[in-house]
Amino acid sequence: MDLTFVFPCLNEEKSLGECIAKVRQSLEKAAGLRYEIVVADNGSTDRSREIATSLGARVVPVTRRGYGAALSGGIEAAEGEYVMFADADNTYLYEHALPLYEATSSARADMGIASRIKGEIKPGAMPTLHRYLGTPVLTSLINLFFQGRLSDCNSGFRCLRKTSFQAWAVRSSGMEFASELLIKALKHRAQYVEIPSGLNPNPPDRVPHLRTWRDGMRHLLFIFSERPQMFEWLGLIAVVFATLLQILAVITGPVNFLGLNIFDLHSQALLLLAGLVGTQFYMYSCMCYLRSSDKPSGITRWLINMDEGTLFFLLSGVMLAIALVVLSVFVIWAGSSFAGLNLTHTLVAIVHFLSVPLLLCLGLLGLHTLKRYEH
């Protein structure tokens, strides 16, 4: 086979037949093109399977639920050198199936994308939130983080070389499959092409499978998880910078700098917040490194691979230090007959120096628990 066209399907009886007919009409224009149409059925309870079979499509049952799972199952079952896919909701311009295949195969590219943004989006076809916020933001992030030149990261109309797809090891089962596919391709320095296409409105009686905020967040989380270096260095810089300034605040006390009163209580509180946020960013990066193929820095690698005995003594030491601070404050308070204390500046700094390592240790507990669980 030269090409396999895959439709992910979950109860699409109202539109599936027309989609198959449009794809076939497009591909039949190429003389000698050997192709097949596969419907990756994700548990339909309507007549989708019967319709697909009656129109000459091959039905591949996929038991694992989700958009990405259905596509992965269909692609793995494909017999073509190239695999093309699009939703079975009659919104994509299926007449562009042949132009997309020709553009991809003639360039010997690993992936071709039918860009909705470069083509004509019919009125009502794409919600305003998706068109002017969701898709542009996600596309820009992928381009920025992974050196892409994409125009439409959320297009569900694509053509892939099957061997390239298998090398990328795409694993997502949900809508974030679309982002993972692009990111893995860019990380592998894959060659890709885009053609202008477009989008038609959803049929009036069809309920979209896409859930805007949930699926948008899934895309965002996957993009971030593939860029752990950003959170690693942001976290480290924030923690080190805030801690050094906190030490300086303890040494100098409040000072007047260029007419500004700095290193007073408010400055210390903000430095504490920066230290806490930086620690959380850093620990998030450590979690991401567990599943990423990217390499962490030396200190991060040491923390991830830290011996559990070392972690025990580190956590015990931090907890002991906290207990001693609490006891010391109580003794001082008792010594003043439980009157008011003037330790605020000192305590804010001490909380900073203890809470940052405490959050680090608690994060490492979770990290090492996940490591043990995954193994």
Secondary structure, DSSP 8 states (H G I E B T S, - for coil): --EEEEEEESS-TTTHHHHHHHHHHHHTTSTT--EEEEEEESS--SSHHHHHHHTT-EEEE--S-SHHHHHHHHHHH--SSEEEE--SSS-S-GGGHHHHHHHHHHTT-SEEEEEEEEEEE-TTSS-HHIIIIIHHHHHHHHHHHHT---S-TT---EEEEHHHHHHHT----STTHHHHHHHHHHHTT--EEEEEEEE----TT---S--HHHHHHHHHHHHHHT-HHHHHHHHHHHHHHHHHHHHHHHHH-SEEETTEEESSHHHHHHHHHHHHHHHHHHHHHHHHHTT-SS---HHHHHHHT--HHHHHHHHHHHHHHHHHHHHHHHHHHHHTTT-----HHHHHHHHHHHHHHHHHHHHHHHHHHHHHHH-
